[in-house]
Amino acid sequence: MVKAQQVTDPVTYHGEGAVWYEGWGGLRFVDMLAGDVLSLDTETGEVSRQQIGSPVAAMLRPRENGGFVVATERGFALWTDEGEEWASGPLWDDPDRRFNEGGCDPLGALICGQKSSAVSGGGEVLRLNTDRTVDTLFGGVTVSNGIGFTADRSRMYYIDSRTRRIDVFDADGHTLSDRRPFVAIPDGVGGPDGMWVDAEDGVWVALFRGAAVRHYNSAGELEDVVELPPSQVSSCTFGGPDLSTLYITTSRENLPDDAEPLAGAVFAASVGVAGQPVIPFAG
């Protein structure tokens, strides 16, 4: 067991999408329902906040040439350091589906899946290509969550929280095939949410309502558990100069006002392994 240490005040209602990127100075994450992108100054501990104009900012990734790409409630948007450059507009009409989580593939396209609040299996996983076109990769998902690739980019790990599994696909550039179970998350430890892949192809998965991040090695064996005070652990990423610090977001969504006073804070833990660097969006 490893205990994570608090590094910010409770600064989000529903913290998500933690990403470390040296090109933008370190850690960024989202306050999803507020539609804000937050940046952590790791030297001072101060957090700055940028409104991106959508009530739901699901996830973000850096762009190769500066700025970032963000998935909003039902679309994608590209930002430079000066402001919004392009937005797709709504990609569907159904108000019971919204974007939830994702990541970039080896060729720099952005994969992001939906959360379907009305119909089990009613969501899809979409890809924003570098030419700003959008493709549907597969459907049948309920709460699409973490996405990450192995170091050689030959496999993609994927979470649909409803299944309580981490699955794995074979990957070849933009092509995904042969989806199969990798790890089943046992009952009673929280639900699988966001995740990150380390340099040894181990998976670190945030457990919502489980007060922990679990580390499964490349063979699918449980190796580490990182414990946190808040129960609703939502995402994790590796950061710091050598990518060996695990940064973790938490949520206080639907908690009573007097419950879990540290919910919404960011935590960190030294875990003895380096993570993979983020793959930037190439468009």
N, C-alpha and C positions, 0 to 999 in steps of 0.2 A: 504494500500500500504506500502511496505517495500522497501527501496533502498539499493541495494547491494554495498559494498565497494570494491575498487580495492585492490588486495593483491600481484599481480605480474605485471611486465612490460608486454607488448605484446610479449609473448615468443613462440607463435604457429601461424602457418598459418591457420590450421584447428584443433583447440583443441577439444578433445573428450575424452570419457571414464573415467571420473573422478572417483576415488575409494580411500577411506580412509581405511587403515589397520595398526593397531598398530604394527603388526609383521614386517612390513618393514619401520616403522618409521613415518607413516602419509600419506600424499596425493601423489598419482601418477595419471598421466593422459597421453594421447598420443597426439602427433602432427601427425595426421593420415597420411596425404599424404607424409610426410617426413619419416615415419617409425620409429619414435623416441618415447621412453618412458621417461617421465619427472618426476622428483621428487621435491617436494617443501619442503624446510626447513622452517617450520612455525615460528621459532624463528628469523631467519635472513632474511627471504624472498627470499633467494637465490634458484635458480632452476638449477638442474643438468640434464644432457641429456644423454641417452643411446640409441645407434643405434641398432636396432634388425634385420637389414639385409633385410627388405622388404620395398618397396616403399609405401605400405599401411599397417599400423598397426592399425587394426580396434578397438580392445578393449583388456583389460587385466583384470585378476583376480589373487589374491594371491593363492599360493599352501599351503596346510596344513603343509607340511614339509619344507617350505622355497622356495624362488624363486617365479616365477609367470608363468601363462599360458597366451599366447597371440594369438589372431586371426590375421593372416596376410591377404594378399590379397585373397588367395584361399586355405588357409590351417591353421593348428594349430601348435604351437611350445611351448615346455616346457623349461623353463630356471631355472637354479639354480643361486646361488650368484656368481658362477664362470663363467657362460656362458651358451650357448644353450646346452641342454641335448638331445633333440629329436625334430624332425619336421616331420609332416605328409607328406610333399610334396603336390603338387596341388591336390585338391579333385575334380576338374572339369576343362574342357578345355575352356569353353565359356568366352571370354574376357569381355563380357558385364555384367558379374555378379561378384561381390566381396563381401566379408564379410563386415558387417557394425556394428552391436552392439549386445550385449547379456548379459548373466549373468549365475550364477550357480544355479542348482536346489537343492531341499532339501537334496538329496543324494550326492551332490558334483560333479555332472557331469556338463559340460559347454554347455549351449545352446547359439547358435549364429545364427543370420539370415543374409540373403544376401540382397544386393541392386541390382536391375535389371535395367540397364540404357537403354535397348533397347526394352524390352517387358513388358508392364504393367501386373503385376501378374506373372512374369516369374521367381521369386525368391523362395527360399526354406529356411526353418529353420532347422538347423542341430544340433546334439548333439555329443560332444566329451565325450565318456565314460571314466571312470577311468582306464580301461584296454587299452586305446588308440584306440579303435574301434570307428567308426563314424556311426551314424544313421541319417536318414532323418525323421523329426517329422511331418512336413506338408509343403505344397507349396502354390502357389497362392498369394505370397507377392511381393510387389514392392520395398518399402524402409523399411526393417525391422529395428526397432529401440529398444526403451527401453523394458526391461524385469525385473520384480521384483515380489516377493512373499509376501503374507500376513504373519503376525507374526506366525500364527499357521500352515503355509505352506500348507493350504488347497486350496488356489486360486493363480493363476498367472496372473498378469497384463501384457499386451502386446500391443505394438504400431507398426502398419504398417502406416508410415506417410501418404501414399497415401490416406488412408481411412479417415484421420482427426479424428480418434477415439483412445481412450484407450479401449481395449477389456479386458475381463477377462475369464479365463479358470478355471474349477475345476481341482485340482491337487491332485494326490495320488502317492507319490514317483516320479518315472519317467513318470507316465501316466498323460496325459492332455486330458480333454474332455469338451464338452459343451461350446464352444467358444461363447461369446455373448457381445454386446456393454456394456460398463460401463460409459464412458463419451464421448460426441461428442464435439470436439473443434470448436467453432464458426469461421466463416470466418472473416478475417480482423485482427486476433490477432497473426498471425504467425502459423507455422506448428509444430505439436508435434514431438519432437526429443527424446533425452535421458530422463530418469526419474529415480527416487528413491522412495522407499516406506518407510514411517515413522513407528514408533512403534505403532501408532494407526490405521494402515492400510490406512492412507491417501497417496495420490500419488502426487509427486512434479514433474512436467513435464516442460522441457526446450522448449521454443517456438522459433524456428528458424525463423528469420526475424520478430520476435515479441517483441524483447528487454525485455523479461520477463521470469520468471518461475511462473507457476500457481500451486496452491495447491488445490486439490480436496479431500474432506474428504472421509471416508469409504462408505458414502452413495452417493458419486458422486456429492456432492454440492461444488461449488467454495467457498473457505474460505479465501485465501490469494493470493496476487500477489506481486512478488518480481521484482522490476524494475532494469534494467541495462542500462548503456550508449550504448554499442554495440547492434546492432539489431540481429545479428546472434548468438543466444544462443543455445548451442549444447548439454550440459550434466550437470548433477548435482549429488551431493552425500552429505551425512552427515559425518562430521568429528569433530575433537577436542576431548578432554578428555571425554566428556559426549555425544558425537555425536549430539550436538545441533547446530552446525554451518553448514549452507548449503554452500558448495563450488560449484562454477559454472564455466564452461569453455565457451569460445566464439571463434568465427572464423572470419577470414577476407577473406576467399575463395571468389573469384570473385568480391571483392570490388575494386573500384579504389584506387590507391596508396595514394591519399590525403583524402580519406574518412574514417571516424570513427577511429581516431588515437588510441583508446583503444581496438579495436578489436584484438583478440588473447591473451588478458590478462585473468587471473583468478580472479574471484570476490568471495566475501563471505558475508553472511548475518546471523544474529542471528534471528531465526524464532520461538522460543518459544516452540518447540517440538523436541524430540529426533528422530533420524533416526534409522533404523535397521542396525546392523552391516553387513558387506559384508559376503556372504557365500563363503568360499574358495573352490578351486578345490581340490578334494580328491585324485587325481592321481599323 
